């Protein structure tokens, strides 16, 4: 019998200091991905708009579920995304600081 290790995947939302842009991504290693974004090795979008502040994340066991959620959120209206963020993080704190 083959042993399957438990994997953890995340979708996450980043913003900048003014909260005027939102970036949604998916990853299998959130700490490394945030480090890469902040060092300029992440996406061109986050580098261009200085979107490095983690304001929302969700954890998934299966990558297909994480990708489906990422696609769902990317299709949402901005107001819905803001409501999602403010439901758990009303002050838009950088959640990576915890």
C-alpha positions as CSV (number, residue, x, y, z in Angstrom):
1,X,0.0,0.0,0.0
2,X,1.4,3.4,-1.0
3,X,1.7,6.0,1.7
4,X,0.3,9.5,0.9
5,X,1.7,12.4,2.8
6,X,-0.5,15.2,3.9
7,X,-0.1,18.3,1.9
8,X,-1.3,21.8,2.7
9,X,-2.2,24.4,0.1
10,X,-3.3,28.0,0.5
11,X,-5.1,30.6,-1.5
12,X,-4.1,34.1,-0.3
13,X,-4.9,37.7,-0.9
14,X,-2.2,40.4,-0.9
15,X,-2.7,44.2,-1.0
16,X,-0.6,47.3,-0.8
17,X,-0.4,50.0,1.8
18,X,-3.3,52.0,0.3
19,X,-5.4,48.8,-0.2
20,X,-6.2,49.9,-3.7
21,X,-5.1,46.6,-5.4
22,X,-5.8,43.0,-4.6
23,X,-3.7,40.0,-5.7
24,X,-5.0,36.5,-5.4
25,X,-2.7,33.5,-5.5
26,X,-2.4,29.8,-4.7
27,X,0.6,28.1,-3.3
28,X,1.9,24.9,-1.6
29,X,4.3,26.9,0.6
30,X,2.9,30.2,1.8
31,X,5.9,31.4,3.8
32,X,8.3,30.8,0.8
33,X,5.8,32.4,-1.6
34,X,5.5,35.5,0.5
35,X,9.3,35.8,0.8
36,X,9.5,35.5,-3.0
37,X,6.9,38.2,-3.5
38,X,8.6,40.5,-1.1
39,X,12.0,40.0,-2.7
40,X,10.7,40.8,-6.2
41,X,10.8,37.2,-7.4
42,X,7.0,36.7,-7.2
43,X,4.6,38.0,-9.7
44,X,5.2,41.1,-11.9
45,X,1.9,42.5,-10.6
46,X,2.8,42.4,-6.9
47,X,6.2,43.9,-7.7
48,X,4.6,46.7,-9.8
49,X,2.0,47.6,-7.2
50,X,4.0,46.8,-4.0
51,X,1.3,44.3,-3.0
52,X,3.0,42.5,-0.2
53,X,0.6,42.7,2.7
54,X,-1.2,39.4,3.5
55,X,-4.8,40.2,4.4
56,X,-6.6,36.9,3.8
57,X,-5.7,33.2,3.4
58,X,-7.5,29.9,3.3
59,X,-6.0,26.4,3.8
60,X,-6.8,23.3,1.7
61,X,-5.7,19.7,1.8
62,X,-6.1,19.2,-2.0
63,X,-4.6,21.4,-4.7
64,X,-7.6,21.0,-6.9
65,X,-9.8,22.6,-4.2
66,X,-7.3,25.4,-3.7
67,X,-7.2,26.1,-7.4
68,X,-11.0,26.1,-7.7
69,X,-11.3,28.6,-4.8
70,X,-8.6,30.8,-6.4
71,X,-10.5,30.9,-9.7
72,X,-13.8,31.5,-7.9
73,X,-12.3,34.5,-6.0
74,X,-10.7,35.9,-9.1
75,X,-14.1,36.0,-10.7
76,X,-15.7,37.9,-7.7
77,X,-16.5,41.6,-7.7
78,X,-14.1,43.7,-5.8
79,X,-16.7,44.5,-3.2
80,X,-17.2,40.8,-2.5
81,X,-13.5,40.3,-2.0
82,X,-13.4,43.3,0.4
83,X,-16.3,41.8,2.4
84,X,-14.5,38.5,2.6
85,X,-11.3,40.2,3.9
86,X,-13.2,42.4,6.4
87,X,-15.2,39.5,7.8
88,X,-12.1,38.0,9.4
89,X,-9.7,40.9,9.2
90,X,-11.6,44.2,9.6
91,X,-8.5,46.3,10.2
92,X,-6.6,44.8,7.2
93,X,-3.7,43.8,9.4
94,X,-0.8,42.0,7.8
95,X,-1.5,38.4,8.8
96,X,2.0,37.3,8.0
97,X,3.3,39.2,11.1
98,X,1.7,36.6,13.3
